[in-house]
Amino acid sequence: MVNRGSEWGRWDLHVHTKGTAKNDGYINISFDEYCSHLFKKAIDYNINVVGITDYFNIENYKLVKAYQDSIEDNDGFNDYEKEVIKKIKLLPNIELRTTPSTDK
């Protein structure tokens, strides 16, 4: 039996990635740099869950997940940060648009 109350956590459920189909705001950095930035910000803001949201697919979610899964091999984070990153839940989100704005 668990004798504790609710646990609160901060979630960000709508995060676009580098290479998203519309309004890619990360054109000047590599995908690894994007992932590093994403996880550093998640640590800074104590984010527990991140929804990786892109247009029409989850391919970039898979890349972010692979980055997270291999975090032990990354020299850009200290041991504490690596443990935090491993605990962040990633959710694949698909954003759909029905207008011609994403006709490609």
Secondary structure, DSSP 8 states (H G I E B T S, - for coil): ---------EEEEEE--TT-SS--S-TTS-HHHHHHHHHHHHHHTTEEEEEEEEES--HHHHHHHHHHHTGGG-TTS-HHHHHHHHH-EEEEEEE---SGGG--
